Amino acid sequence: MSANANANEWPSPIRVAIVGATGNLGTAITNALLSHGDKVQVTLLLRALPADAPAAKQAGRTALLDQGARAIDIDVQSASIEELATALRDTDVVLSTVGIELLKEGQLKLVEAAKIAGVKRFIPSEFGIDMDKVGRGGPVSVWDFKLDVQDAIKKAGLDYTFIEVGIFAEYIAPFAGVDPATKTLTAPGSFDARISLSPLGDVGRQTADLVVSGRGRNETVFFGTVNYSWSEFHAALERSTGEKWTKAVKDKAEFETAAKADENDWVARVGLIYLAGKGTHFPHHDTYAHKHKIALGDFEEVLRTVLAPAPK
């Protein structure tokens, strides 16, 4: 069978259940899916909000429902596999954007539930670097959970798509060495190294296209909006802000010292992975947008927005 769903096999409307829909990434993907109108039916698996939940959180949920999504109140962490399977009945695609708290056990439950419910495809919470190339036992140990979930999906016999995006443009400070306060960009090892970056909006747009079209069956798909050398990244920062930025380089010993001093120093641990340079950047010709002619946004405009001073 083709790596992409045959048009006669892939249902329309496609029925998608999203876990993590109200987070930053989940909202971007859900909005993009809903923009496809009657080609998609979106169900959000949501924890019931407490009475004292922030108004902004309730507003975000309401905005998605007002666009046509429906919600099932269920807590993935506490629900049984049978309850999750019931919630996933009549679902074609499960799409997860969960955070660390559900990255392993929560998603493993969802995989089992998806198999019981007869789900066609599972898209787990990847959206980072190419874990096949990074492998197990790296500096960010919780990322091994992603490989555990990948293995479980394959063992369950579910179709899948693993989506990798590099670093989100919205999180370049601090994970991509960006310090807006001092206008400094710190590269891991060398400014000749490379980095892939993706804005949330571009990730949402491409994920929605992939889901609606049925592309990416049993593939790892790469989104990187830009694939810069760190020198090119530095130039983009200067163009987008209209200011001079200082270049700095951090070596392996500096990252290791920081990581040993604080086991929760994720910036240092991510830095070690980027220093190794495996799975951290995706050549343009390998990206989904290039292969399928998907129009993306203005990356430097995103940088301007991300780095704009907070209003006083």
C-alpha positions as CSV (number, residue, x, y, z in Angstrom):
1,M,0.0,0.0,0.0
2,S,1.2,3.5,-0.8
3,A,2.8,5.6,2.0
4,N,0.0,8.1,1.5
5,A,-3.7,7.3,1.9
6,N,-5.5,6.6,-1.4
7,A,-8.2,9.3,-2.0
8,N,-10.8,6.5,-2.2
9,E,-9.7,5.1,1.2
10,W,-9.4,8.3,3.2
11,P,-12.8,9.4,4.5
12,S,-14.4,12.8,4.1
13,P,-15.2,14.4,6.3
14,I,-12.3,13.1,8.4
15,R,-13.1,12.6,12.0
16,V,-10.4,13.9,14.3
17,A,-10.1,13.7,18.1
18,I,-7.5,16.1,19.5
19,V,-5.9,15.7,22.9
20,G,-4.3,18.9,24.2
21,A,-6.3,21.2,22.0
22,T,-6.3,24.2,24.3
23,G,-2.5,24.5,24.6
24,N,-0.5,26.8,22.2
25,L,0.2,24.1,19.7
26,G,-3.1,22.4,20.1
27,T,-5.0,25.6,19.5
28,A,-3.0,26.4,16.3
29,I,-3.7,22.9,14.9
30,T,-7.4,22.9,15.9
31,N,-8.0,26.4,14.3
32,A,-6.3,25.2,11.1
33,L,-8.3,22.0,11.0
34,L,-11.6,23.9,11.6
35,S,-10.7,26.2,8.7
36,H,-11.3,23.2,6.4
37,G,-15.0,23.4,7.1
38,D,-17.1,20.4,6.2
39,K,-14.0,18.3,5.2
40,V,-13.3,17.7,8.9
41,Q,-15.2,16.9,12.1
42,V,-13.2,17.9,15.2
43,T,-13.7,16.5,18.7
44,L,-11.8,17.8,21.6
45,L,-11.0,15.6,24.5
46,L,-10.9,18.1,27.4
47,R,-10.7,18.0,31.1
48,A,-13.6,19.7,32.7
49,L,-12.6,23.2,33.9
50,P,-12.9,24.0,37.6
51,A,-15.3,26.8,38.6
52,D,-12.3,29.1,39.3
53,A,-10.5,28.5,36.0
54,P,-9.0,31.6,34.5
55,A,-11.3,33.5,32.2
56,A,-8.8,33.3,29.3
57,K,-8.7,29.5,29.5
58,Q,-12.5,29.3,29.3
59,A,-12.5,31.9,26.4
60,G,-10.0,29.8,24.5
61,R,-12.1,26.7,24.8
62,T,-15.3,28.6,23.9
63,A,-13.6,30.0,20.8
64,L,-12.9,26.5,19.4
65,L,-16.4,25.3,20.2
66,D,-17.9,28.3,18.5
67,Q,-16.1,27.4,15.3
68,G,-17.8,24.0,15.2
69,A,-15.6,21.7,17.3
70,R,-17.4,19.5,19.8
71,A,-16.1,18.6,23.2
72,I,-16.0,15.4,25.3
73,D,-15.2,16.1,29.0
74,I,-12.6,13.4,29.9
75,D,-9.4,13.4,31.9
76,V,-6.9,11.2,30.1
77,Q,-4.8,10.8,33.2
78,S,-7.6,9.4,35.4
79,A,-9.9,7.8,32.7
80,S,-9.8,4.0,32.1
81,I,-8.7,2.7,28.7
82,E,-12.3,1.5,28.2
83,E,-13.6,5.0,28.9
84,L,-11.1,6.5,26.5
85,A,-12.1,3.9,23.8
86,T,-15.7,5.0,24.2
87,A,-14.7,8.6,23.7
88,L,-12.8,7.7,20.6
89,R,-15.5,5.7,19.0
90,D,-16.2,6.8,15.4
91,T,-12.8,8.5,15.2
92,D,-10.5,8.3,12.2
93,V,-7.5,10.1,13.5
94,V,-6.2,10.7,17.1
95,L,-4.0,13.8,17.2
96,S,-2.0,14.4,20.5
97,T,-0.3,17.6,21.5
98,V,0.1,16.7,25.2
99,G,2.9,18.0,27.4
100,I,5.4,16.1,29.6
101,E,2.8,15.1,32.2
102,L,1.0,12.8,29.7
103,L,3.8,12.2,27.3
104,K,4.3,8.5,28.1
105,E,1.6,7.0,30.3
106,G,-1.2,9.2,29.0
107,Q,-0.3,8.5,25.4
108,L,0.2,4.8,26.0
109,K,-3.4,4.6,27.3
110,L,-4.6,6.5,24.3
111,V,-2.8,4.1,21.9
112,E,-4.6,1.1,23.5
113,A,-7.9,2.9,23.5
114,A,-7.4,3.9,19.8
115,K,-6.8,0.3,18.9
116,I,-10.0,-0.8,20.7
117,A,-12.0,2.0,19.0
118,G,-10.8,1.1,15.5
119,V,-9.0,4.4,14.9
120,K,-7.3,4.6,11.5
121,R,-4.2,6.8,12.4
122,F,-2.4,8.0,15.5
123,I,-0.4,11.2,15.4
124,P,1.5,11.4,18.7
125,S,2.9,14.5,20.5
126,E,6.2,14.7,18.7
127,F,6.7,18.1,17.1
128,G,10.3,18.5,17.9
129,I,13.6,16.9,16.6
130,D,14.0,13.6,14.8
131,M,14.2,11.1,17.6
132,D,15.2,8.3,15.3
133,K,18.5,10.1,14.8
134,V,18.9,11.3,18.4
135,G,18.2,7.8,19.8
136,R,17.7,6.8,23.4
137,G,19.7,7.8,26.4
138,G,20.3,11.4,25.3
139,P,20.6,14.5,27.5
140,V,16.8,15.1,27.6
141,S,15.7,11.8,29.1
142,V,12.0,12.4,29.0
143,W,12.2,12.5,25.2
144,D,12.8,8.8,25.3
145,F,9.1,8.6,26.2
146,K,8.4,9.7,22.6
147,L,10.2,6.6,21.3
148,D,8.3,4.4,23.8
149,V,5.0,5.8,22.3
150,Q,6.3,5.3,18.7
151,D,7.0,1.7,19.5
152,A,3.6,1.2,21.1
153,I,1.8,2.6,18.1
154,K,3.6,0.3,15.7
155,K,3.1,-2.7,18.0
156,A,-0.6,-1.9,18.2
157,G,-0.8,-2.1,14.4
158,L,-2.1,1.5,14.1
159,D,-1.1,3.7,11.1
160,Y,0.8,6.8,12.3
161,T,2.5,10.0,11.3
162,F,5.4,11.4,13.3
163,I,5.7,15.1,12.8
164,E,9.0,16.9,13.5
165,V,9.3,20.7,13.4
166,G,12.7,21.6,15.0
167,I,12.3,24.4,17.6
168,F,9.1,26.5,17.6
169,A,9.8,30.1,16.6
170,E,7.8,31.3,19.6
171,Y,10.2,29.5,22.0
172,I,13.5,30.6,20.5
173,A,14.1,32.4,23.8
174,P,15.7,30.6,25.5
175,F,15.8,27.2,23.6
176,A,17.5,28.5,20.5
177,G,20.0,30.6,22.3
178,V,18.2,33.9,21.9
179,D,18.5,36.5,24.7
180,P,16.3,39.5,23.8
181,A,17.4,41.5,26.8
182,T,21.1,41.5,25.8
183,K,20.5,41.1,22.0
184,T,22.7,38.0,22.1
185,L,22.5,34.8,20.0
186,T,24.5,31.9,21.5
187,A,25.3,29.1,19.1
188,P,26.1,25.5,20.2
189,G,29.7,25.0,19.1
190,S,29.8,26.9,15.9
191,F,27.8,29.4,13.8
192,D,28.2,27.0,10.9
193,A,25.9,24.5,12.6
194,R,22.3,24.4,11.4
195,I,18.9,24.7,13.0
196,S,15.3,24.2,11.8
197,L,12.6,26.5,13.2
198,S,8.8,26.5,12.7
199,P,6.2,29.0,13.8
200,L,3.1,27.6,15.5
201,G,0.9,28.9,12.7
202,D,2.9,27.1,10.0
203,V,2.8,23.9,12.0
204,G,-1.0,24.1,12.4
205,R,-1.5,24.8,8.7
206,Q,0.6,21.9,7.6
207,T,-0.7,19.4,10.1
208,A,-4.3,20.2,9.0
209,D,-3.4,19.7,5.4
210,L,-1.7,16.4,6.2
211,V,-4.8,15.2,8.2
212,V,-7.4,16.2,5.7
213,S,-5.4,14.9,2.7
214,G,-4.4,11.6,4.3
215,R,-0.7,12.2,3.4
216,G,2.1,11.0,5.6
217,R,0.9,7.4,6.3
218,N,3.5,5.6,8.3
219,E,6.1,8.3,7.8
220,T,8.1,10.7,9.7
221,V,7.3,14.1,8.2
222,F,9.4,17.2,8.6
223,F,8.0,20.7,8.7
224,G,10.9,23.2,9.4
225,T,9.8,26.6,8.0
226,V,13.5,27.6,7.8
227,N,16.7,25.6,7.9
228,Y,19.3,28.2,8.9
229,S,22.9,28.1,9.8
230,W,23.3,29.9,13.1
231,S,25.0,32.7,11.0
232,E,21.8,32.9,8.9
233,F,19.7,32.9,12.0
234,H,21.8,35.8,13.4
235,A,21.3,37.8,10.2
236,A,17.5,37.1,10.3
237,L,17.4,38.4,13.9
238,E,19.1,41.6,12.9
239,R,16.9,42.1,9.9
240,S,13.7,41.4,11.7
241,T,14.5,43.7,14.7
242,G,16.5,46.4,13.0
243,E,19.1,46.1,15.7
244,K,22.6,44.6,16.1
245,W,22.9,41.3,17.8
246,T,26.0,39.9,19.5
247,K,27.3,36.5,18.6
248,A,28.4,34.1,21.3
249,V,29.4,30.4,21.2
250,K,29.0,27.8,24.0
251,D,31.0,24.6,23.9
252,K,30.2,21.1,25.2
253,A,31.9,21.6,28.5
254,E,29.8,24.7,29.3
255,F,26.6,22.9,28.5
256,E,27.6,19.8,30.5
257,T,28.6,21.9,33.5
258,A,25.2,23.6,33.5
259,A,23.3,20.4,33.0
260,K,25.2,18.7,35.9
261,A,24.6,21.7,38.2
262,D,20.8,21.6,37.6
263,E,19.1,18.5,36.3
264,N,16.2,20.6,35.3
265,D,18.2,23.0,33.1
266,W,16.5,22.0,29.9
267,V,18.2,24.7,27.9
268,A,21.6,23.2,28.6
269,R,20.3,19.7,27.8
270,V,18.7,20.8,24.6
271,G,22.0,22.6,23.8
272,L,23.9,19.4,24.1
273,I,21.6,17.8,21.5
274,Y,22.0,20.7,19.1
275,L,25.8,20.5,19.7
276,A,25.7,16.9,18.5
277,G,23.8,18.0,15.4
278,K,21.8,14.8,14.9
279,G,18.1,15.1,14.0
280,T,18.1,18.9,14.7
281,H,17.7,20.3,11.2
282,F,15.8,19.3,8.1
283,P,17.0,20.2,4.6
284,H,14.4,22.3,2.7
285,H,13.9,19.7,0.0
286,D,12.8,17.1,2.6
287,T,10.1,19.3,4.2
288,Y,6.4,18.8,3.8
289,A,5.7,22.3,2.6
290,H,8.3,22.0,-0.2
291,K,7.1,18.6,-1.4
292,H,3.4,19.6,-1.4
293,K,3.7,23.3,-2.3
294,I,2.2,24.6,1.0
295,A,2.3,28.3,1.4
296,L,3.9,29.3,4.7
297,G,4.0,32.6,6.6
298,D,6.7,35.3,6.7
299,F,9.2,33.9,9.1
300,E,10.9,37.2,9.9
301,E,7.5,38.8,10.6
302,V,7.0,36.1,13.2
303,L,10.4,36.9,14.6
304,R,9.4,40.6,14.8
305,T,6.3,39.7,16.7
306,V,8.0,37.2,19.1
307,L,10.8,39.7,19.9
308,A,8.7,42.8,20.2
309,P,8.9,44.5,23.6
310,A,6.0,43.7,25.9
311,P,3.6,46.6,26.1
312,K,4.0,48.6,29.3
